[in-house]
């Protein structure tokens, strides 16, 4: 999609070309699992628009990146096979011949009109109907006792139960198989299954070792954990559910990328044009030259090793947006 705007500011006319990257995912389970992820630019791969002004010439470019595909099947998405990822590259570039600093602000966000993914992780327990605890929400259930269980007997209604016995049989490691037995109940966990990590280039870091030793520690719900500043502290052993998101170093370009936003997309949808914010406000500035911001967006379908059949025949449709922020002109009385 291309949107050309011509507007007037104090320096003259500026023509903008907005490029939107479209990200879609389809997962189907018919004996195997298939996933498709695409990130594409409509009509144009790059945006090169010049605008002559009285004070100089500004060129604002947004490149949303190339297509990416993921196909998951029994050969690459089975227990122990690891996660599947797809990456899209994007950039924002400002060039100017002005001898005074020129600055533009922009935001980055996701719009997700359709997503019927579900959390597939959880624990199967032996039905404990005699230990029902009065509580009308998960938080209220856990307030009474951390050993309580917020569970469902039918996949629809939930209730709070006292301490319950876990079902050891691995066959019951997902909701569908767990509830296939009337003797069981299922306690879901909001463990991120489809995630998006946005990386941005770091100014002044060109050394690979200095870049790669830094990163961000996140929990299995995709919350950033402060204070854990290296991989060993973040993931001390195999039982840890944390993830270390290390910086990325592009040796061909000498560019270091750091995580600026991580998001759990598993059940995320947006209902308005503002979408889900990744970066509220970023500024790019240049003086008689060129400035560049580079981005990498990584979508990951996490392989838990248990049967993720509940996400069969599900779709995720989203749009990755780079949008210039334009201040509204004050209204003259």
LODOLUM-373165 format. One line per 5 residues: number of its first residue (from 0); for each residue y, z, x negated of C-alpha. Coordinates in steps of 0.2 Angstrom, whole numbers, padded with zeros to 4 digits. Layout:
BEGIN
NUM = Y,Z,X ~ ...
END
This chain:
BEGIN
0 = 0000,0000,0000 ~ 0017,-0005,-0007 ~ 0033,0002,-0001 ~ 0049,-0005,-0008 ~ 0065,0006,-0005
5 = 0083,0002,-0010 ~ 0094,0017,-0010 ~ 0111,0021,-0017 ~ 0115,0036,-0028 ~ 0130,0040,-0039
10 = 0124,0028,-0053 ~ 0121,0013,-0042 ~ 0106,0005,-0034 ~ 0088,0011,-0037 ~ 0073,0001,-0031
15 = 0057,0011,-0030 ~ 0039,0005,-0028 ~ 0027,0018,-0021 ~ 0009,0015,-0025 ~ -0005,0026,-0016
20 = -0022,0028,-0022 ~ -0036,0030,-0009 ~ -0051,0041,-0012 ~ -0066,0040,-0001 ~ -0083,0048,-0002
25 = -0099,0045,0009 ~ -0114,0055,0007 ~ -0130,0050,0016 ~ -0147,0059,0015 ~ -0162,0048,0020
30 = -0175,0055,0009 ~ -0163,0053,-0005 ~ -0144,0056,-0007 ~ -0131,0043,-0008 ~ -0113,0046,-0013
35 = -0098,0034,-0014 ~ -0082,0038,-0022 ~ -0067,0025,-0023 ~ -0050,0027,-0029 ~ -0040,0011,-0027
40 = -0023,0004,-0027 ~ -0018,-0007,-0012 ~ -0011,-0024,-0017 ~ -0006,-0020,-0034 ~ -0013,-0011,-0049
45 = 0004,-0007,-0057 ~ 0022,-0006,-0051 ~ 0035,-0014,-0062 ~ 0052,-0015,-0053 ~ 0068,-0016,-0062
50 = 0085,-0010,-0054 ~ 0101,-0014,-0062 ~ 0115,-0001,-0060 ~ 0132,0001,-0066 ~ 0127,0014,-0078
55 = 0112,0006,-0085 ~ 0095,0000,-0079 ~ 0081,0011,-0073 ~ 0063,0007,-0071 ~ 0051,0019,-0062
60 = 0033,0015,-0062 ~ 0018,0023,-0053 ~ 0000,0018,-0057 ~ -0013,0025,-0047 ~ -0028,0020,-0057
65 = -0044,0009,-0056 ~ -0059,0011,-0044 ~ -0072,0023,-0048 ~ -0090,0023,-0040 ~ -0103,0037,-0039
70 = -0120,0033,-0032 ~ -0132,0048,-0030 ~ -0150,0046,-0027 ~ -0167,0054,-0032 ~ -0165,0047,-0049
75 = -0149,0056,-0053 ~ -0146,0070,-0040 ~ -0161,0081,-0040 ~ -0164,0099,-0046 ~ -0158,0101,-0064
80 = -0150,0084,-0065 ~ -0132,0091,-0065 ~ -0116,0087,-0056 ~ -0110,0069,-0052 ~ -0091,0066,-0056
85 = -0079,0052,-0054 ~ -0062,0050,-0062 ~ -0046,0041,-0058 ~ -0032,0039,-0070 ~ -0014,0039,-0065
90 = 0003,0039,-0073 ~ 0022,0040,-0069 ~ 0034,0031,-0081 ~ 0053,0031,-0082 ~ 0062,0019,-0093
95 = 0081,0019,-0094 ~ 0095,0011,-0104 ~ 0107,0025,-0099 ~ 0115,0035,-0113 ~ 0115,0050,-0102
100 = 0099,0059,-0096 ~ 0091,0052,-0081 ~ 0080,0063,-0070 ~ 0068,0059,-0056 ~ 0058,0072,-0046
105 = 0041,0068,-0038 ~ 0027,0077,-0029 ~ 0008,0074,-0030 ~ -0003,0079,-0015 ~ -0018,0074,-0005
110 = -0019,0069,0013 ~ -0037,0071,0020 ~ -0038,0064,0038 ~ -0057,0066,0039 ~ -0069,0077,0031
115 = -0085,0084,0039 ~ -0093,0091,0023 ~ -0100,0109,0025 ~ -0104,0123,0013 ~ -0122,0122,0010
120 = -0124,0138,-0001 ~ -0130,0154,0006 ~ -0144,0167,0007 ~ -0159,0167,0019 ~ -0163,0185,0025
125 = -0177,0192,0036 ~ -0170,0194,0053 ~ -0163,0212,0055 ~ -0158,0213,0074 ~ -0160,0232,0074
130 = -0147,0235,0062 ~ -0132,0226,0070 ~ -0115,0232,0065 ~ -0100,0231,0076 ~ -0088,0219,0068
135 = -0079,0203,0074 ~ -0076,0194,0057 ~ -0083,0193,0039 ~ -0069,0204,0032 ~ -0072,0217,0045
140 = -0091,0217,0041 ~ -0088,0219,0023 ~ -0075,0233,0025 ~ -0089,0244,0033 ~ -0101,0241,0018
145 = -0102,0229,0004 ~ -0121,0229,0007 ~ -0118,0222,0025 ~ -0123,0204,0029 ~ -0112,0192,0040
150 = -0126,0180,0046 ~ -0131,0168,0060 ~ -0148,0167,0069 ~ -0145,0150,0077 ~ -0132,0141,0066
155 = -0118,0144,0079 ~ -0114,0162,0082 ~ -0112,0175,0068 ~ -0113,0194,0068 ~ -0113,0208,0056
160 = -0129,0216,0050 ~ -0133,0231,0039 ~ -0143,0229,0023 ~ -0156,0216,0025 ~ -0171,0209,0014
165 = -0169,0192,0006 ~ -0182,0179,0009 ~ -0190,0175,-0008 ~ -0197,0158,-0003 ~ -0186,0144,-0011
170 = -0191,0133,0003 ~ -0178,0143,0014 ~ -0164,0140,0002 ~ -0153,0131,0014 ~ -0148,0134,0032
175 = -0159,0121,0040 ~ -0175,0127,0033 ~ -0170,0145,0034 ~ -0167,0145,0052 ~ -0182,0134,0056
180 = -0191,0151,0056 ~ -0187,0162,0070 ~ -0190,0177,0058 ~ -0175,0173,0047 ~ -0156,0173,0048
185 = -0144,0164,0037 ~ -0128,0171,0028 ~ -0117,0157,0022 ~ -0107,0157,0006 ~ -0090,0148,0003
190 = -0096,0141,-0013 ~ -0086,0125,-0018 ~ -0097,0110,-0017 ~ -0085,0095,-0017 ~ -0070,0099,-0029
195 = -0055,0090,-0036 ~ -0047,0094,-0053 ~ -0030,0087,-0057 ~ -0026,0086,-0076 ~ -0008,0082,-0083
200 = -0004,0077,-0101 ~ 0003,0090,-0112 ~ 0019,0086,-0122 ~ 0018,0090,-0141 ~ -0001,0093,-0142
205 = -0009,0080,-0153 ~ -0022,0090,-0162 ~ -0040,0088,-0154 ~ -0045,0106,-0159 ~ -0030,0114,-0153
210 = -0032,0104,-0136 ~ -0050,0107,-0133 ~ -0050,0126,-0136 ~ -0039,0129,-0121 ~ -0043,0128,-0103
215 = -0044,0137,-0086 ~ -0057,0149,-0079 ~ -0061,0147,-0060 ~ -0073,0156,-0049 ~ -0086,0147,-0038
220 = -0073,0147,-0024 ~ -0061,0137,-0035 ~ -0049,0152,-0038 ~ -0041,0153,-0055 ~ -0046,0169,-0064
225 = -0032,0176,-0075 ~ -0035,0183,-0092 ~ -0051,0174,-0096 ~ -0044,0162,-0109 ~ -0059,0155,-0117
230 = -0076,0149,-0112 ~ -0086,0164,-0118 ~ -0075,0176,-0108 ~ -0076,0165,-0093 ~ -0095,0161,-0093
235 = -0103,0176,-0103 ~ -0121,0172,-0098 ~ -0131,0160,-0087 ~ -0130,0172,-0072 ~ -0111,0169,-0071
240 = -0105,0159,-0057 ~ -0088,0155,-0065 ~ -0084,0138,-0072 ~ -0074,0134,-0088 ~ -0062,0119,-0086
245 = -0058,0114,-0104 ~ -0044,0103,-0108 ~ -0047,0085,-0111 ~ -0043,0075,-0126 ~ -0041,0057,-0126
250 = -0044,0052,-0145 ~ -0039,0034,-0142 ~ -0021,0038,-0136 ~ -0020,0055,-0144 ~ -0016,0063,-0127
255 = -0021,0081,-0122 ~ -0023,0085,-0104 ~ -0023,0102,-0095 ~ -0028,0107,-0078 ~ -0013,0109,-0067
260 = -0022,0111,-0050 ~ -0040,0114,-0045 ~ -0045,0112,-0026 ~ -0060,0116,-0016 ~ -0062,0100,-0005
265 = -0078,0105,0004 ~ -0071,0109,0021 ~ -0053,0104,0018 ~ -0043,0093,0030 ~ -0025,0090,0032
270 = -0016,0088,0049 ~ 0002,0082,0044 ~ 0010,0070,0031 ~ 0014,0084,0019 ~ -0004,0086,0015
275 = -0012,0097,0003 ~ 0000,0100,-0012 ~ -0006,0097,-0030 ~ 0011,0098,-0038 ~ 0026,0103,-0027
280 = 0039,0097,-0039 ~ 0038,0088,-0056 ~ 0053,0081,-0065 ~ 0053,0066,-0077 ~ 0068,0063,-0088
285 = 0073,0050,-0101 ~ 0089,0045,-0111 ~ 0090,0027,-0117 ~ 0071,0026,-0118 ~ 0055,0029,-0110
290 = 0046,0045,-0104 ~ 0028,0046,-0097 ~ 0017,0058,-0087 ~ -0001,0054,-0088 ~ -0014,0061,-0075
295 = -0032,0062,-0073 ~ -0040,0067,-0056 ~ -0059,0072,-0057 ~ -0069,0073,-0041 ~ -0085,0082,-0043
300 = -0100,0083,-0032 ~ -0109,0099,-0037 ~ -0128,0100,-0039 ~ -0134,0117,-0035 ~ -0152,0113,-0037
305 = -0156,0119,-0019 ~ -0158,0107,-0004 ~ -0141,0101,0001 ~ -0147,0091,0016 ~ -0134,0099,0027
310 = -0121,0087,0019 ~ -0132,0072,0024 ~ -0123,0058,0034 ~ -0106,0066,0030 ~ -0090,0058,0025
315 = -0074,0063,0015 ~ -0059,0051,0017 ~ -0043,0056,0007 ~ -0028,0049,0000 ~ -0020,0054,-0017
320 = -0001,0052,-0016 ~ 0013,0051,-0029 ~ 0029,0052,-0020 ~ 0047,0053,-0026 ~ 0057,0067,-0020
325 = 0074,0062,-0013 ~ 0087,0074,-0009 ~ 0095,0072,0008 ~ 0113,0067,0008 ~ 0125,0081,0015
330 = 0131,0077,0032 ~ 0150,0074,0033 ~ 0158,0083,0048
END
